[in-house]
Amino acid sequence: MANNPNDPDFTRNNERWAQFRFSVIGALLSSPPAKGQLQFRLETLAAKTWLHPITGDRTNFSFSTIERWYYDAKNAGPKQGPFDVLKRKVRSDHGCHPAISAWLTQAIADQYKAHIGWSYQLHYDNLVALAKTQPEPESVPSYATVRRYMKSLGYIKRSRRGPADSPGARVAEHRFESREIRSYESEYTNALWHLDFHHGSMRVLHPDGRWVYPLLLGILDDHTRLCCHMQWYLNEGARELCHGLKQAFQKRDLPRAILFDNGSAMVAKETVQGLARLSVLAENTLPYSPYQNGKQESWWNQIEGRLLPMLEGEETELTLERLNYVSQAWVEMEYNRKVHSSTKQTPLQRYQQDKDVGQPCPGPEQLTEAFTAGYTRAQRRSDGTISLLGVRFEIPSRFGHMPKLAARCASWDLSRAWLCDPKSGALIGRIYPQDKVKNAEGHRARKTSPLNQNEESVEQPQPSPPSPLLQELLSEYAATGLPPAYQPGPESDEPNNEPNN
């Protein structure tokens, strides 16, 4: 087995050998023997019993061995001191694998690329079986040799990033193999937030008698590691995400950017458009690359390893309300006030002391209006309504002349919607769902359209002047001097005024 200089045990043992050898012949360098006395001094050292530098057993070293150590140290050049030359030599074939043939090298590479989740033993067994199917006999060295070779190339077992036949997974795998991964941290407070949903391992009792596993929404500040907000929900949707975000914003102000994955709640119209209206940059992690949100993934370990174990005595009566209450107490009184192993400060101290680049948070009503999705709808002329997600909303009469309208609403709350300016996006006013029962009472408001500006009385219609074109045609016809080109029909005593059937 070749010595590996990168192995910590090899490096430590190598230095132990150098230190031991130097202690043996060090006295000959610090106090050189007189002429003719070197052989006697070396024989004296060879007669001694030494403690082996690795095993600790008592052992002896020959005269020639100690002599070689002495001359190596004495003749050390300027680039290497006596200590360096006394280290054990690295084998000349280090890094080479002569037992691995060219065919086996390619077979290992192809097999690992196709099955990165296999164990070394499974890889080896399949290589042995593959070698038997070759036209010419191929030999496979021992399991230890193949395993050592695969480790030297970084062929380690790991989970595949997504389905094997997924184009996105293949791109993520190639990126992981070809690009470096480095830890990062935002320079300022509220510059970047992380958020994600976590499937909890402890069940809660639903009011309808069902046992359900809740999901935790966790929102962390990247620079301080402060938990801006955490809350357990029964679903993982845009409604729950926006509900938690509004609370985090009101607690900690608006961040400059938020990093999350590509879940349906994160890419929903309400989430994306709401963050844009609040001037918060929404960043999505690359597909099948959870390491980009590593701080968030690491935080789940504290939830599963510290918070939930403290509730083990309450499993039979644990409710969602109780779980949320306990979680708020834990995160505010322990996690946010405990020294973080990476920053060497408590998240709360860092949040209060370091530079904050956050934005002021608007009021609750403005936040509710922000997390809505925009739609463009054609107005129904018959009754002045538009349809939003299957619900009809009545449009005020002052907008009745507009064929298309821009409106906003949240898919989970269709009791409220707003008309907005299609160009600026500014809200114009709130609209309400159609109430056909109330409309059946017969009460109608006066229209306020541009053609009817709050008229208080109905005026008698005035005769309109003749058409200018018709007047022109009559004048030209009369100028010809010709009689009318028709004959009057016979007159009837009783004209028929009934309409045609």
Residue pairs with C-beta under 8 A, 6 or more apart in sequence:
1 148
2 91
2 93
2 94
2 95
2 96
3 10
3 88
3 90
3 91
3 94
4 10
4 94
5 11
5 14
5 90
5 94
13 53
13 54
13 88
14 87
14 88
15 87
16 53
16 54
17 53
17 54
17 86
17 87
17 88
18 83
18 84
18 86
18 87
18 88
19 53
19 83
20 50
20 53
21 69
21 73
21 86
22 73
22 82
22 83
22 86
24 45
24 50
24 61
24 66
24 69
25 45
25 66
25 69
25 70
25 73
28 38
28 41
28 42
28 70
29 70
29 73
29 74
29 82
33 40
33 41
42 63
42 66
42 67
42 70
43 63
45 61
45 66
46 60
46 61
46 62
46 63
46 65
46 66
47 60
48 60
49 58
49 59
49 60
50 58
50 59
50 60
50 61
51 57
51 58
51 59
52 58
52 59
69 86
72 82
72 85
72 86
73 82
73 85
73 86
74 82
76 82
76 84
76 85
95 152
97 145
97 148
97 149
97 152
99 141
99 145
100 108
100 141
100 145
100 146
100 149
101 138
101 139
103 134
103 138
104 127
104 131
104 138
104 140
107 127
107 130
107 131
108 123
108 127
108 146
108 149
108 150
108 155
111 118
111 123
111 126
111 127
111 130
112 118
112 123
112 150
112 155
115 122
115 123
116 157
116 158
116 160
116 173
117 157
117 158
117 159
117 160
118 126
118 157
119 157
120 143
120 146
120 147
120 150
120 157
121 143
123 146
123 150
124 140
124 143
124 146
124 147
127 140
127 146
128 140
131 137
131 138
131 139
131 140
140 146
150 156
160 169
160 173
161 169
161 172
161 173
161 176
161 288
161 289
162 168
162 169
162 172
162 287
162 288
163 169
166 288
168 287
168 288
169 287
169 288
171 287
172 286
172 287
172 288
172 289
173 288
175 286
175 289
176 289
181 291
183 294
185 222
185 223
186 192
186 222
186 223
187 223
188 223
188 354
188 355
188 356
188 357
189 221
189 223
189 224
189 350
189 351
189 354
189 355
189 356
189 357
189 358
190 221
190 223
190 252
190 253
190 254
190 255
190 256
190 356
190 357
190 358
190 359
191 222
191 223
191 255
191 256
191 257
191 357
192 221
192 222
192 223
192 255
192 256
192 257
192 258
192 259
193 219
193 220
193 221
193 222
193 228
193 248
193 255
193 257
193 258
193 259
194 219
194 220
194 222
194 258
194 259
194 260
194 293
194 295
194 296
195 217
195 218
195 219
195 220
195 241
195 244
195 245
195 258
195 259
195 260
195 296
196 217
196 218
196 260
196 261
196 293
196 296
196 297
197 215
197 216
197 217
197 236
197 241
197 263
197 265
198 215
198 216
198 218
198 300
198 303
199 213
199 215
200 213
200 214
200 215
200 216
200 232
200 303
200 308
201 213
201 304
201 308
202 213
202 308
202 311
202 315
202 318
202 323
203 211
203 212
203 213
203 315
203 318
204 211
204 212
204 213
204 214
204 232
204 318
204 319
204 320
204 322
204 323
205 211
205 316
205 317
205 318
205 319
206 212
206 234
206 320
207 319
212 234
214 232
214 233
214 234
214 320
214 323
215 232
215 233
215 234
215 235
215 236
215 240
216 230
216 231
216 232
216 233
216 303
216 327
217 229
217 230
217 231
217 232
217 233
217 240
217 241
217 244
218 227
218 230
218 296
218 299
218 300
218 303
219 227
219 228
219 229
219 230
219 244
219 245
219 248
220 226
220 227
220 228
220 295
220 296
220 299
221 228
221 252
221 255
221 347
221 351
222 259
222 295
223 350
223 354
224 343
224 347
224 348
224 350
224 351
224 354
225 295
225 299
225 340
225 342
225 343
225 347
225 350
226 252
226 336
226 347
226 348
226 350
226 351
227 299
227 331
227 335
227 336
227 347
228 248
228 251
228 252
229 244
229 247
229 248
229 251
229 252
230 327
230 328
230 331
231 243
231 244
231 247
231 324
231 327
232 320
232 323
232 324
232 327
233 240
233 243
233 244
234 320
236 263
236 264
236 265
237 264
237 265
237 268
237 412
238 264
238 265
238 268
238 270
238 271
238 411
238 412
239 410
239 411
239 412
240 265
241 265
241 266
241 268
241 271
242 270
242 271
242 274
242 371
242 410
245 271
245 274
245 371
246 364
246 367
246 368
246 371
249 278
249 361
249 367
250 361
250 364
250 367
252 351
252 358
253 356
253 358
253 359
253 360
253 361
254 278
254 279
254 280
254 358
254 359
254 360
254 361
255 280
255 358
255 359
256 280
256 281
256 357
256 358
256 359
257 280
257 281
257 282
257 283
258 275
258 280
258 281
258 282
258 283
259 283
259 284
259 285
259 292
259 293
260 266
260 282
260 283
260 284
260 285
260 293
261 284
261 285
261 290
261 293
262 284
262 285
262 287
265 271
266 282
266 284
267 284
268 373
268 411
269 373
269 374
270 371
270 372
270 373
270 410
270 411
271 282
271 371
272 282
273 371
273 372
273 373
273 374
274 370
274 371
274 372
275 281
275 282
276 282
277 370
277 425
278 359
278 362
278 367
278 370
279 359
280 359
285 292
285 293
286 292
290 297
291 297
302 335
306 330
307 326
307 327
307 330
310 326
310 330
311 318
311 323
311 326
314 322
335 347
336 346
336 347
336 348
337 346
337 347
337 348
338 346
338 347
339 345
339 346
340 346
340 347
340 350
343 350
345 353
361 367
362 370
368 410
368 416
369 408
369 418
369 427
371 410
372 408
372 409
372 410
372 417
372 418
373 408
373 409
373 410
373 411
374 406
374 407
374 408
374 420
374 425
375 388
375 406
375 407
375 408
375 409
376 404
376 405
376 406
376 407
376 422
377 386
377 387
377 388
377 404
377 405
377 407
378 386
378 403
378 404
379 385
379 386
379 395
379 399
379 400
379 402
379 403
379 404
379 405
380 386
380 387
383 394
383 434
384 394
384 395
384 397
384 400
385 392
385 393
385 394
385 395
385 434
386 392
386 393
386 395
386 405
386 407
387 393
388 407
388 409
388 414
388 417
389 409
389 411
389 414
391 414
391 433
392 433
392 434
393 407
393 417
393 431
393 432
393 433
393 434
394 431
394 432
394 433
394 434
395 405
395 419
395 431
396 429
396 431
396 448
397 445
397 447
397 448
397 449
398 448
398 449
399 405
399 419
400 447
400 449
401 449
401 450
404 422
405 419
405 422
406 419
406 420
406 421
406 422
406 425
407 417
407 418
407 419
407 420
407 431
408 417
408 418
408 420
408 427
409 416
409 417
409 418
410 416
414 433
415 433
416 430
417 430
417 431
417 432
418 427
418 428
418 429
418 430
418 431
419 427
419 428
419 429
419 430
419 431
420 426
420 427
420 428
421 428
446 452
446 454
446 455
448 454
